[in-house]
Amino acid sequence: MKPLRGPTGVFVLAVFVICPGCMSHGGITLSAVPEVVGEVKPAVNQEGHAGMTGIQLGQATEHARGDLVQRLGHDDFRLLKAVSVTWRDGSAGCPRPGMIYPQVLTPGHYIVFGTDEREFHYTGSRRRLPVLCADATLQPPLGTSPKI
């Protein structure tokens, strides 16, 4: 058997030193690697941040709908708009007073629900679930007029 040199040899040596139980019968046992089965969806943690693939428009819309049902206590409203947009900065269209946001173009979502009396504007990014935004702080995405 030829000795392992270069990056491969360093990896095998590192595995042996870090995890001596991982070596068995002269090879590496990879039994701890889980098998991926089914559709892979972006993981969203408790703070609402998404994994590498990002939050899709449908997932963002369903989250916003659920949030509004919880706030209003009913589902007597309709979806007026749900679009993917590019926000002007990291606030994703809904800056909070006193916060500083990265000044980068941010891909995201703009979702509007409405009743006969009122509209509810939700904004979010591909990395963060949408939040209800007060009309006074709502900022337009790129490519739209100042009045959304």
One Martini backbone bead per residue (centre of mass of N, CA, C, O) as a GRO file, in nm:
protein
  148
    1MET     BB    1   0.097   0.035   0.022
    2LYS     BB    2   0.061   0.365  -0.024
    3PRO     BB    3   0.151   0.648   0.103
    4LEU     BB    4   0.018   0.930   0.247
    5ARG     BB    5   0.012   1.248   0.086
    6GLY     BB    6  -0.063   1.547   0.168
    7PRO     BB    7  -0.388   1.626   0.217
    8THR     BB    8  -0.479   1.334   0.267
    9GLY     BB    9  -0.282   1.264   0.494
   10VAL     BB   10  -0.366   1.492   0.685
   11PHE     BB   11  -0.661   1.405   0.716
   12VAL     BB   12  -0.615   1.122   0.829
   13LEU     BB   13  -0.446   1.217   1.068
   14ALA     BB   14  -0.660   1.403   1.193
   15VAL     BB   15  -0.876   1.187   1.239
   16PHE     BB   16  -0.702   1.005   1.420
   17VAL     BB   17  -0.641   1.219   1.640
   18ILE     BB   18  -0.937   1.324   1.694
   19CYS     BB   19  -1.070   1.020   1.595
   20PRO     BB   20  -0.982   0.709   1.675
   21GLY     BB   21  -1.274   0.564   1.640
   22CYS     BB   22  -1.289   0.608   1.315
   23MET     BB   23  -1.100   0.376   1.301
   24SER     BB   24  -1.124   0.084   1.078
   25HIS     BB   25  -0.955  -0.150   0.923
   26GLY     BB   26  -0.782   0.096   0.777
   27GLY     BB   27  -1.036   0.284   0.785
   28ILE     BB   28  -1.307   0.496   0.734
   29THR     BB   29  -1.586   0.572   0.929
   30LEU     BB   30  -1.918   0.710   0.806
   31SER     BB   31  -2.179   0.664   1.007
   32ALA     BB   32  -2.244   0.979   1.090
   33VAL     BB   33  -2.366   1.022   0.812
   34PRO     BB   34  -2.641   1.144   0.689
   35GLU     BB   35  -2.925   1.080   0.511
   36VAL     BB   36  -3.078   1.224   0.234
   37VAL     BB   37  -3.436   1.268   0.230
   38GLY     BB   38  -3.594   1.434   0.014
   39GLU     BB   39  -3.681   1.746   0.064
   40VAL     BB   40  -3.498   2.045   0.068
   41LYS     BB   41  -3.518   2.287   0.314
   42PRO     BB   42  -3.499   2.571   0.462
   43ALA     BB   43  -3.362   2.662   0.745
   44VAL     BB   44  -3.532   2.791   1.039
   45ASN     BB   45  -3.485   2.971   1.297
   46GLN     BB   46  -3.599   3.147   1.571
   47GLU     BB   47  -3.512   3.430   1.421
   48GLY     BB   48  -3.568   3.373   1.095
   49HIS     BB   49  -3.327   3.232   0.969
   50ALA     BB   50  -3.175   3.111   0.691
   51GLY     BB   51  -3.030   2.919   0.492
   52MET     BB   52  -2.856   2.889   0.196
   53THR     BB   53  -3.121   2.901  -0.003
   54GLY     BB   54  -3.354   3.040   0.118
   55ILE     BB   55  -3.640   3.227   0.102
   56GLN     BB   56  -3.937   3.180  -0.033
   57LEU     BB   57  -4.226   3.322  -0.130
   58GLY     BB   58  -4.425   3.108  -0.019
   59GLN     BB   59  -4.306   3.094   0.267
   60ALA     BB   60  -4.339   3.395   0.333
   61THR     BB   61  -4.647   3.410   0.293
   62GLU     BB   62  -4.729   3.200   0.507
   63HIS     BB   63  -4.602   3.344   0.745
   64ALA     BB   64  -4.760   3.609   0.720
   65ARG     BB   65  -5.041   3.487   0.743
   66GLY     BB   66  -5.003   3.363   1.027
   67ASP     BB   67  -4.938   3.631   1.169
   68LEU     BB   68  -5.208   3.776   1.101
   69VAL     BB   69  -5.400   3.578   1.232
   70GLN     BB   70  -5.283   3.616   1.516
   71ARG     BB   71  -5.336   3.925   1.539
   72LEU     BB   72  -5.657   3.921   1.452
   73GLY     BB   73  -5.818   3.625   1.490
   74HIS     BB   74  -5.836   3.601   1.168
   75ASP     BB   75  -5.908   3.530   0.792
   76ASP     BB   76  -6.045   3.818   0.687
   77PHE     BB   77  -5.843   3.820   0.421
   78ARG     BB   78  -5.633   3.931   0.147
   79LEU     BB   79  -5.430   3.886  -0.120
   80LEU     BB   80  -5.263   4.147  -0.307
   81LYS     BB   81  -4.941   4.086  -0.265
   82ALA     BB   82  -4.656   3.884  -0.412
   83VAL     BB   83  -4.308   3.970  -0.422
   84SER     BB   84  -4.007   3.990  -0.568
   85VAL     BB   85  -3.728   4.183  -0.446
   86THR     BB   86  -3.521   4.482  -0.415
   87TRP     BB   87  -3.351   4.617  -0.170
   88ARG     BB   88  -3.160   4.901  -0.067
   89ASP     BB   89  -3.123   4.738   0.210
   90GLY     BB   90  -3.102   4.552   0.517
   91SER     BB   91  -3.406   4.633   0.607
   92ALA     BB   92  -3.621   4.539   0.398
   93GLY     BB   93  -3.819   4.813   0.409
   94CYS     BB   94  -3.792   4.813   0.759
   95PRO     BB   95  -3.690   5.041   0.947
   96ARG     BB   96  -3.548   5.095   1.257
   97PRO     BB   97  -3.505   5.294   1.498
   98GLY     BB   98  -3.150   5.313   1.558
   99MET     BB   99  -3.065   5.149   1.319
  100ILE     BB  100  -2.815   4.966   1.139
  101TYR     BB  101  -2.751   4.910   0.788
  102PRO     BB  102  -2.660   4.759   0.522
  103GLN     BB  103  -2.536   4.895   0.204
  104VAL     BB  104  -2.721   4.669   0.034
  105LEU     BB  105  -2.845   4.473  -0.183
  106THR     BB  106  -3.170   4.303  -0.115
  107PRO     BB  107  -3.314   4.016  -0.137
  108GLY     BB  108  -3.684   3.969  -0.153
  109HIS     BB  109  -4.005   4.058   0.004
  110TYR     BB  110  -4.349   4.158  -0.089
  111ILE     BB  111  -4.639   4.175   0.128
  112VAL     BB  112  -5.003   4.200   0.080
  113PHE     BB  113  -5.274   4.264   0.285
  114GLY     BB  114  -5.650   4.281   0.302
  115THR     BB  115  -5.912   4.485   0.375
  116ASP     BB  116  -6.157   4.719   0.357
  117GLU     BB  117  -5.978   4.917   0.565
  118ARG     BB  118  -5.688   4.759   0.529
  119GLU     BB  119  -5.331   4.734   0.519
  120PHE     BB  120  -5.064   4.475   0.509
  121HIS     BB  121  -4.712   4.502   0.548
  122TYR     BB  122  -4.458   4.282   0.422
  123THR     BB  123  -4.110   4.227   0.500
  124GLY     BB  124  -3.820   4.066   0.337
  125SER     BB  125  -3.574   3.827   0.303
  126ARG     BB  126  -3.387   3.551   0.206
  127ARG     BB  127  -3.285   3.541   0.534
  128ARG     BB  128  -3.572   3.667   0.631
  129LEU     BB  129  -3.856   3.685   0.764
  130PRO     BB  130  -4.137   3.841   0.758
  131VAL     BB  131  -4.261   4.168   0.854
  132LEU     BB  132  -4.447   4.392   1.002
  133CYS     BB  133  -4.508   4.717   0.863
  134ALA     BB  134  -4.514   5.030   0.915
  135ASP     BB  135  -4.617   5.283   0.719
  136ALA     BB  136  -4.399   5.501   0.816
  137THR     BB  137  -4.136   5.293   0.741
  138LEU     BB  138  -4.193   5.227   0.459
  139GLN     BB  139  -3.994   5.107   0.187
  140PRO     BB  140  -3.906   5.100  -0.129
  141PRO     BB  141  -3.820   4.925  -0.377
  142LEU     BB  142  -3.672   4.868  -0.642
  143GLY     BB  143  -3.854   4.997  -0.918
  144THR     BB  144  -4.023   5.201  -0.744
  145SER     BB  145  -4.217   5.405  -0.607
  146PRO     BB  146  -4.254   5.569  -0.315
  147LYS     BB  147  -4.535   5.460  -0.368
  148ILE     BB  148  -4.655   5.133  -0.313
   0.00000   0.00000   0.00000
